[in-house]
């Protein structure tokens, strides 16, 4: 056997890669240092882009995906799309490249590909109805949809163990913490958050008598309310399942902030959806819930809702959530705030009920001098874009995810572990989403689409991991017992 040469020992692939990384870092440092003295915007953007590309390729895929998930609520517009859309395309491409080179494990399919392929085809077909003056917006909408699907597959393939699920959740909770901090500034120091020029922070005044409703970086109080309604149960379960006091001290204030911000949005639908989701959670997990912890915590949360509502009413200009709940009216079986826009949307859907109008929803005054509003309903939004059959197929896809989440929650909710709680809570998050989307639509914004598809992926991935563990337990229980270790009665028989 030949001895390795001294040059081969010194110039190992790991050393060459390290030297390349150091050289590239020094080059970028030199360029950026020069830009501090004589800044050139194009060079700075190119350098930052090169650094991000290099980092995305060098880092393990899970860290690149975690960074992208953290950045979802903070997209920055560019000439070719938002930054989160660009991140999704780049990281997905690098994942495919690494997989081809053997650096990543083979892909895992979800089993829902027939639904997804059909939905993508319906998006393509709907372009037939896009008007020439709306083609640019339709392409942008389709690009956002594809980026969300890429994120969906990145997350489902990254999550293979219980630790991976917690890793993704921690990235999302960290992102929520930043969003919540900005929203608290918006709530208590109006105008302070606007100084963060690179973020699109927005409140909306709904009338001098009604007050304002917090929208944070989403610029939409209803979507922000759904965001909070999904994270409140996640944080609630973290408090219940956490055994380390120091970590509980971290989760409890964050839970309180989430409750306060949900009240600050004054959004009835998200609040009621969360109540239904929590009811579902208790129903599914009654066998493993520690009611000695859960009931006092729910009581404290209910008191917090009441106290925060009074505090916000007295010391801020926020609209009243409970006041709006008390004034809820139905018009022909529909909420009074939705009756007109739902009827208008249905009239527009009838213009092209089979293939829709394309992956873009026009708002404003059209060529017939008719003012068009968003439909404020996921089903109506989908029916307008890809037709009524497309909306039905998309809901079939949603129910398939919910069914898997429910099946895993029922099968795995037998032990009081953080993973068992996580499986149940992610299943309940889908219920919150489904109920709330009856009167809003996540399709309006880039970040809400990408966050929602991330949650779809988490539910599927956690269900897969949970069912795998259930199958392993069944196999262990069915394994034959060694003859020497068999019970005495079995040996006699």
N, C-alpha and C positions, 0 to 999 in steps of 0.2 A: 504494500500500500504506500502510495507516494505521500511524502510529507508536504504539508501546505507551505508555500513559499512565505518568506517574511513579509513581502509586499501584500500578499493575500490576507495575512493576519492583521496587518495594520489597516488596510483599506477594505474593511468589511462593509457590507451594504448598510448596516446601521450607522456606521461612522460617516459614510458618504452622505446619507440622508440627514444626519445631524449637521454636518458642515454646510449642506445646501440650505437648511433651515436658518442657520446662523447668518450665512451670507445674505439671504433674502431679507432677514430681519434688519441687518445692518444697512442694506440698501434702502429699504423703506424708511428706516429711521433717519438716514441722511437726507432723503427727499423731503420728508415731513419737516425736518429741522430747517431746511432751506425755505420751506413754505411759510414757516413762522415769521421769517425775516421779510420775504417777498412773496406774499400769498398769491397763488393762482388757483382759482376755483376748480378748473378742469383737472389740473394735476392732483389736487387734493382728492377729488372724487375718484379719479383713476387709481390713486394709491390705496385709498380705503377699499375700493372694489377689489383690487388685487389681493390685499390683505385678507379680506373676507373669503375670497375664492380659495386662497391657500389654506386658511384656517379650516374652512369647510372640508377640504380634502384631507388635510393632515389629521384632524381630530377624529376620534371614533365617532361613528354615525350617531350614536345616542346623544352625544354632547351637542352636535350640530342641530339635531332635531329639537333638543331641549331649549337651545338658544332661540330657535325659530318659534317654538310654542310660547316662550316668554315674550317675544316681540310681536305676537299677533295683534294685541290691542293698539299697537303704536305704529301703524303703517305710514310711510312717507311717500308722497306721490313723485313719480319720475315720468320721463317721456315714454317709457315702455311698460308702465304699470306700477303698482305699489310695491314697496320694498318686500312685503311679506309674500307677494306673488312671485317676485324674483327669487327670494330665498327658497320657496317651495320648489321651483323648477330646477334651481342649481343643486340643492341638496338631494332631490330625487334623482337627478342625472348622475351625481357622484355616487349615490347608493348603487345604482345600476352598474356603474363602472367598477366600483369596489367589489361588487358581487361577481362580475365577470372575471376579475383578477383573483378571486378567491379570498379577499379580505373580509367579506361579509357572508353570513350564512345564506343558504338558498331561501327564496321568498316563501311566505306562507299565504295561501289564498284564503279568503273569508268564507267561501261557499255561497256568497251573494253576488257573484260576478254576473249571472244572467240578468239580475235586476239592474246592476250598474251599467252593463253594456247597453241594455235597452234604453236606459235614461240618457246615456251619452248620445246614442243614435237619434233619439227624439230631440235632443238639443240641436243636433246637426240639421235634422229635417225642418225644424222651426225657422231656420235662417231663410227659408223660401219666402216667408211672410214679412221679413224685415224691410222697412223702407230704406231707400238709399241714404237719406239724411240721418238715419239712426244706426247705420251699419257699424260705425266706429264704437258706439256705446254697446251694441250687441256683441261685438268681438271682445270688448273689455269684460263684459259680463260672463261670456263663455270662458275667457282666460281665467277669471277668478274661480269659476266652478271647477275647472280642471286642476287649478292649484290646490283647491280644497280636497279633491279626490287624491292628489299626490300626497298631501299631508295625511289623509286617511290611511293610505297604504304604508307610509313611512312609520306611523305610530303602530299599526297592527303588526308590522314586522319587527319593530323594535321591542315591543312588549312580549316577552316570552316567559317571564318569571314574575313572582310576587314583588320582588324588589324593583323590577322594571316598572310595574304599575305605580308603585309609590314614587319612583323617580319622576315619572311624567306628571303625577299629581302635584309633587313638590314644585316642579317648574311652573305649573299653572297657578298654584297658590301664591308663589312668589310674584308672578305677573299680576294676580288679583290684588296683592298687597300694594303694588305701585299704583294700579288703577284706583284703588280705594283711597290711597293717600291723596291723590289728585282730586278725587271727588270730595273728600273732606275739606280740602282747601276751597273748593268751589262752593261748598255748603256754608262754611263758617267765615271765610274771608273772600266774599265775592270780588272777582276781578284779579285776585292773586294768581289763580291758575292760568289766567289768560296771558300772563307774562312768559309762560312756557311756550314760546312761539312755535316750536316744532311740533307741539301737540294740539290736536283739534278739540279743545275743551269747550263744552257748550252747555248752557242752561237754556231753558225756554220759558218765557213768561206766558202764562195761560190766562192772563187777566189780572187787573189790579186787585180784584176781590179774591181771586183764586190763588195767586202767588206763583212761585217758580217751581220747576221740577228738574232735578239733577240728572244730567246726561253723561258727565265725565268725558273720557276720551272718545266715547262712541258718538257723542253729539246727538244722542237719541235716548230720551229717558225711559222709553218702553223696552228697548233692547238692553239698556243698562240694568233695568229692573229684572229682566229675565236672567241676566248674568249673575246678579246678586242672589236671586232665588235659587239658582243651581249651586252656588258656592256655600250658602248658609247650611244646608244639610251636610255637605262635605265637611265643613268645619265643625258642625255639631258632632258628627261621628268621630272626628279626630279628638275632640275633647273627651268623649265617652271611652274610646278605646285606648287613649294614651295613659300609660302607667307612670311616666316620669313627670313629676310635679312641675319642673321647669318648663317642659314643653307645653303642659296644660296652661301655664301662665302666658305662653305665647299665643296659643290658639283661642283662648277665651276673649281677650280684647279684640282680636280679629273677627271673631264671631259677632261680638257686640257692634263693631263698626259696620259689618255687613248688614245687620238688622237695621241700624240707623240709616244707612244709605238706601235700603229698600223702601223705608218709610219716606225718605227724601225724594224718591222718584214719584211718590203719590200715584202709583200704578196699581189699580185694583186687580187686573188679570194676573200679574206675576205673583201678587200676594196670595190670591185664592189658589193658584196653581201650586204654589209651594205648600199650602195647607193640605191639598189633595195628595201631593207627592209624599209628604211626611206621614199621612194616614196610610198610604200604600206601604211605606217603609215599615211601619209598626205591624201591619197585617202580615207582611212577608216574613219579618224577622222576629216575631214575638217569642220564638223559642230561644233566641240567643241574646235578646236585648236585656241589659242589666237595668231593670226598672228602678232599682234603688238609686242609680245614677241618672237614668233617662228622665223619669218623671220630675224630680227636682229641677233638672236642667231645663225641661220644657216649661215648667212654671216660672223659672227665672227668666227664660226667654220671652214668655208672654208678658211678664211684668216689665221687662226691658222695652218691649214694643210699646206698651202704654206710656211708660216714662219718657221714652225717646219722642213719641208722638207729641206729648205735651211740651217737652223741651223745645222741639223744632218749631212748634206753633207759637211759642212765647218769644223765642230769641232769634228766629230766622224768618225769612219771607217765603218759606216753603209751603206749597199747597198741602192741604190736609188729606191724607190717605183715607182715614176713617170717615171724614166728612164726605168724600167722594163715594165711598162705599154706601153710605146712608142715602145718597141721592141717586143711586142706580135705578134706571128705568128701562123697561123693555118696550120696543116698538115692533109690532108684528112678530114677536118672539125673538127679536134681536136687540142687543144693547143699543141704547139710544145714540151712543157715539159711533156706532158702526152701521146702523141701518142704511143711511144714505150711501156711504162709500161701498158697502157690499152690493147694494142694488146697482150702482153705477158700474162696478167691476163686472157683475154678471152680464150686463148689457154688452160690455166690450168683449167679454169671452165669447158671446154668441156670434160675433163677427167671424171668428175662426175657432170653432170649438174642438176640432179634431187635431190640429197640429200647432195651434197657438200662434202667437205673434213674434216669437223669437226671444232669445235670452236677455231681454232688456224690457223694463217697464217704463213707458213714457209717462211723465207727469207734467202738468201745465196745460196750456191752451193748445188744442190740436188745430188741424187745418179747417175743421168744421166749426171753429170757435166754441168748442165744448171743453170745459175745464175738467181735467182728469186727475184724480188723486190716487195714492197708493191704496190697494184694496184692504190692507190691514188684516190679512188672513193668508196663511201659508197655502192652503188648498187653492184659493182664488188666484194667488200670485202664480202658482205653478200652472194652473189651468190657463191663465192668460199667456204664459210663456211657451209652454210645450203642449198645450191642449188638455182637455179633460181626461182622456186616456192616460196621458203622461202623468198628470197629478195623481190618478188612481195608482199607477205603477210605483210612483215615488212613495206613496203612503204604504203600499205593499212592502217596499224596502224598509220603511221605518218600523212597521209592525213585525217584520222578520227580526230586526235588531232587538226590539222590545221583548219578543218571545224568547229569544236566546238569553237575554238578561234576566228575565223572569225565571226561566228554567234553571239557570245557574244559581240564582238567588235562593230558590226553593230547595235545590239539591245540596247546596253548600252551607246554608244557614243552619249549621248544627253545632258550631263551636264559637266561643267568644274570643276571636282573634281579630287583629286589625284587618287581615285579608278578607275574612268572612264579612265584616262590616263594610269593607270597601266594595265588594261584589254587590251587596244589597243596596248600598247608597247610589252606586252608578246606575243600577236598574231603576231606582226611584227618580234619578235625575232625568231619565228618558220620559217618565210620566209627567214630570213638571214641564219639560219641553213640549211634549205633545199637547197638553192642555193649553199652555200659554200661546202656542202657535195657532190656535183657533182664531185669535184676534190680533196677531201681529205676524211678521214674516222676517226670518233671519236672512232672506235673500237680498235684502236692501243694501247690505254693506259687505266689503271685503272681509273685515275682521270677524264679523258675526258668522259668515259662512265658514271661515277657516276654523274658528273655535268650535262651532257646532259639529263639523265633520271630525274634529279631534275627539269630541265626546262620543260620537258614534263609534270611532275606532277603539276608544278605551272600554266601552261597554262590550264590544265584540271580543277584544283581546282578553279582558278580565274573565269573561264567560268561558273562553277557550281554556285559559289556565285553570279556572275552577273545575270545569268538567274533566279536564285531564287528571286533576288530583282525585276527583271522585272515582274515575275509572281505575286509577292506581290502587285506591283503597279497596275497590271491589275485587281486583286481581289478588291482592294480598289476603283478603278474606277467603278467596276460593282456592288458594294454594293448598295442596295436600300436606297433611301433617306427617312428619317422619315417623316411621314405624316405632322407633324406640321412644318417641315422645308422645305417642298416641295415648289417649285416656285408657284406663284399665278396662272399662266397659267395652270400648271399641275393640281391644285386643281379644277379649273373651268371645265377642261375636265373631 
